[in-house]
Amino acid sequence: MSPKILWLGIVVCFAVGASAQDPIKVEPKHYKLDFENDKVQVVSVHYGPHEKSALHEHPGGVVVSLTEGHLRFTDENGKTRESYAKPGEVRWYAPFKHRVENLSDTTYDAVYIGIKSKANTADSGRNDSDVAALDENTKKILTDLGLQSPPR
């Protein structure tokens, strides 16, 4: 095999691996960008019955479930976790790389509000003060969106 072909293969694999994490690019069937700025990314999530995703990641953020759902998350190491969602339910998810499978016979719809910051990615070395600051930011965003009562 010629060295040029080998290097081309390496470059292609690297490019595919680097872009394979963004759910909007890798999974446009399941994820649609609704809004983005330097602070947040708002993504519509839609999974048909029994649909599965490829490996992807989101920044840590809040998921607002629009419909009922029964989902299985599989992280990059193969560890699985099932989750049941109810319409209107709001949950915080730390950043992590994962695959999703809709275990339901019905569609699942949600909105994902990813909080952008250097400390809020799956590969970051977060500490407890970073997490506390993100939680306070998340509470403020939820309050501003009318999804949580203001702090007293």
Contacts in CASP RR format, 6 or more apart in sequence:
PFRMAT RR
TARGET T0000
AUTHOR 0000-0000-0000
METHOD contacts of the structure
MODEL  1
MSPKILWLGIVVCFAVGASAQDPIKVEPKHYKLDFENDKVQVVSVHYGPH
EKSALHEHPGGVVVSLTEGHLRFTDENGKTRESYAKPGEVRWYAPFKHRV
ENLSDTTYDAVYIGIKSKANTADSGRNDSDVAALDENTKKILTDLGLQSP
PR
19 25 0 8 1.000
19 26 0 8 1.000
20 26 0 8 1.000
20 54 0 8 1.000
20 55 0 8 1.000
20 56 0 8 1.000
21 55 0 8 1.000
21 56 0 8 1.000
21 57 0 8 1.000
21 97 0 8 1.000
22 56 0 8 1.000
22 57 0 8 1.000
23 30 0 8 1.000
23 31 0 8 1.000
23 43 0 8 1.000
23 53 0 8 1.000
23 56 0 8 1.000
23 57 0 8 1.000
23 58 0 8 1.000
24 31 0 8 1.000
24 32 0 8 1.000
24 33 0 8 1.000
24 43 0 8 1.000
26 53 0 8 1.000
26 54 0 8 1.000
26 56 0 8 1.000
27 53 0 8 1.000
27 54 0 8 1.000
27 56 0 8 1.000
29 46 0 8 1.000
29 51 0 8 1.000
30 45 0 8 1.000
30 46 0 8 1.000
30 47 0 8 1.000
30 51 0 8 1.000
30 53 0 8 1.000
30 100 0 8 1.000
31 43 0 8 1.000
31 44 0 8 1.000
31 45 0 8 1.000
31 56 0 8 1.000
31 112 0 8 1.000
32 43 0 8 1.000
32 44 0 8 1.000
32 46 0 8 1.000
33 41 0 8 1.000
33 42 0 8 1.000
33 43 0 8 1.000
34 42 0 8 1.000
34 43 0 8 1.000
34 44 0 8 1.000
34 111 0 8 1.000
35 41 0 8 1.000
35 42 0 8 1.000
36 42 0 8 1.000
38 116 0 8 1.000
39 115 0 8 1.000
39 116 0 8 1.000
40 113 0 8 1.000
40 114 0 8 1.000
40 115 0 8 1.000
40 116 0 8 1.000
40 141 0 8 1.000
41 58 0 8 1.000
41 59 0 8 1.000
41 112 0 8 1.000
41 113 0 8 1.000
41 114 0 8 1.000
41 116 0 8 1.000
42 111 0 8 1.000
42 112 0 8 1.000
42 113 0 8 1.000
42 114 0 8 1.000
43 58 0 8 1.000
43 111 0 8 1.000
43 112 0 8 1.000
43 113 0 8 1.000
43 114 0 8 1.000
44 109 0 8 1.000
44 110 0 8 1.000
44 111 0 8 1.000
45 63 0 8 1.000
45 108 0 8 1.000
45 109 0 8 1.000
45 110 0 8 1.000
45 111 0 8 1.000
45 112 0 8 1.000
46 107 0 8 1.000
46 108 0 8 1.000
46 109 0 8 1.000
47 53 0 8 1.000
47 71 0 8 1.000
47 100 0 8 1.000
47 102 0 8 1.000
47 107 0 8 1.000
47 108 0 8 1.000
47 109 0 8 1.000
48 102 0 8 1.000
48 106 0 8 1.000
48 107 0 8 1.000
48 108 0 8 1.000
49 102 0 8 1.000
49 104 0 8 1.000
49 105 0 8 1.000
49 106 0 8 1.000
49 107 0 8 1.000
50 101 0 8 1.000
50 102 0 8 1.000
50 103 0 8 1.000
50 104 0 8 1.000
50 105 0 8 1.000
51 101 0 8 1.000
51 102 0 8 1.000
52 99 0 8 1.000
52 100 0 8 1.000
52 101 0 8 1.000
52 102 0 8 1.000
53 99 0 8 1.000
53 100 0 8 1.000
53 101 0 8 1.000
54 99 0 8 1.000
55 76 0 8 1.000
55 97 0 8 1.000
55 98 0 8 1.000
55 99 0 8 1.000
56 97 0 8 1.000
56 98 0 8 1.000
56 99 0 8 1.000
57 95 0 8 1.000
57 96 0 8 1.000
57 97 0 8 1.000
57 98 0 8 1.000
57 121 0 8 1.000
57 122 0 8 1.000
58 93 0 8 1.000
58 95 0 8 1.000
58 112 0 8 1.000
58 114 0 8 1.000
59 95 0 8 1.000
59 114 0 8 1.000
59 115 0 8 1.000
59 116 0 8 1.000
59 117 0 8 1.000
59 120 0 8 1.000
59 121 0 8 1.000
60 92 0 8 1.000
60 93 0 8 1.000
60 94 0 8 1.000
60 95 0 8 1.000
60 114 0 8 1.000
60 115 0 8 1.000
60 120 0 8 1.000
60 121 0 8 1.000
60 134 0 8 1.000
61 92 0 8 1.000
61 93 0 8 1.000
61 95 0 8 1.000
61 112 0 8 1.000
61 113 0 8 1.000
61 114 0 8 1.000
61 115 0 8 1.000
61 120 0 8 1.000
61 138 0 8 1.000
62 90 0 8 1.000
62 91 0 8 1.000
62 92 0 8 1.000
62 93 0 8 1.000
62 112 0 8 1.000
62 113 0 8 1.000
62 114 0 8 1.000
62 115 0 8 1.000
62 138 0 8 1.000
62 141 0 8 1.000
62 142 0 8 1.000
63 85 0 8 1.000
63 90 0 8 1.000
63 91 0 8 1.000
63 93 0 8 1.000
63 110 0 8 1.000
63 111 0 8 1.000
63 112 0 8 1.000
63 113 0 8 1.000
64 88 0 8 1.000
64 89 0 8 1.000
64 90 0 8 1.000
64 110 0 8 1.000
64 111 0 8 1.000
64 113 0 8 1.000
64 147 0 8 1.000
65 85 0 8 1.000
65 86 0 8 1.000
65 87 0 8 1.000
65 88 0 8 1.000
65 89 0 8 1.000
65 90 0 8 1.000
65 91 0 8 1.000
65 108 0 8 1.000
65 109 0 8 1.000
65 110 0 8 1.000
66 87 0 8 1.000
66 88 0 8 1.000
66 109 0 8 1.000
66 110 0 8 1.000
66 111 0 8 1.000
67 85 0 8 1.000
67 87 0 8 1.000
67 106 0 8 1.000
67 107 0 8 1.000
67 108 0 8 1.000
67 109 0 8 1.000
67 110 0 8 1.000
68 84 0 8 1.000
68 85 0 8 1.000
68 86 0 8 1.000
68 87 0 8 1.000
68 104 0 8 1.000
68 106 0 8 1.000
68 108 0 8 1.000
69 84 0 8 1.000
69 85 0 8 1.000
69 86 0 8 1.000
69 102 0 8 1.000
69 104 0 8 1.000
69 106 0 8 1.000
69 108 0 8 1.000
70 82 0 8 1.000
70 83 0 8 1.000
70 84 0 8 1.000
70 85 0 8 1.000
70 102 0 8 1.000
70 103 0 8 1.000
70 104 0 8 1.000
71 82 0 8 1.000
71 83 0 8 1.000
71 84 0 8 1.000
71 85 0 8 1.000
71 100 0 8 1.000
71 101 0 8 1.000
71 102 0 8 1.000
71 103 0 8 1.000
71 104 0 8 1.000
71 108 0 8 1.000
72 80 0 8 1.000
72 81 0 8 1.000
72 82 0 8 1.000
72 83 0 8 1.000
72 100 0 8 1.000
72 101 0 8 1.000
72 103 0 8 1.000
73 80 0 8 1.000
73 81 0 8 1.000
73 82 0 8 1.000
73 83 0 8 1.000
73 98 0 8 1.000
73 99 0 8 1.000
73 100 0 8 1.000
74 80 0 8 1.000
74 98 0 8 1.000
74 99 0 8 1.000
74 101 0 8 1.000
75 81 0 8 1.000
75 96 0 8 1.000
75 97 0 8 1.000
75 98 0 8 1.000
76 96 0 8 1.000
76 97 0 8 1.000
76 98 0 8 1.000
82 103 0 8 1.000
85 91 0 8 1.000
85 108 0 8 1.000
85 110 0 8 1.000
90 142 0 8 1.000
90 147 0 8 1.000
90 148 0 8 1.000
92 135 0 8 1.000
92 138 0 8 1.000
94 131 0 8 1.000
95 120 0 8 1.000
95 121 0 8 1.000
95 122 0 8 1.000
95 124 0 8 1.000
96 122 0 8 1.000
97 122 0 8 1.000
102 108 0 8 1.000
113 141 0 8 1.000
113 145 0 8 1.000
114 120 0 8 1.000
115 134 0 8 1.000
115 137 0 8 1.000
115 138 0 8 1.000
115 141 0 8 1.000
117 134 0 8 1.000
118 124 0 8 1.000
119 125 0 8 1.000
119 126 0 8 1.000
119 130 0 8 1.000
119 133 0 8 1.000
119 134 0 8 1.000
120 126 0 8 1.000
120 130 0 8 1.000
120 134 0 8 1.000
124 130 0 8 1.000
139 148 0 8 1.000
139 151 0 8 1.000
142 148 0 8 1.000
143 149 0 8 1.000
143 150 0 8 1.000
143 151 0 8 1.000
END
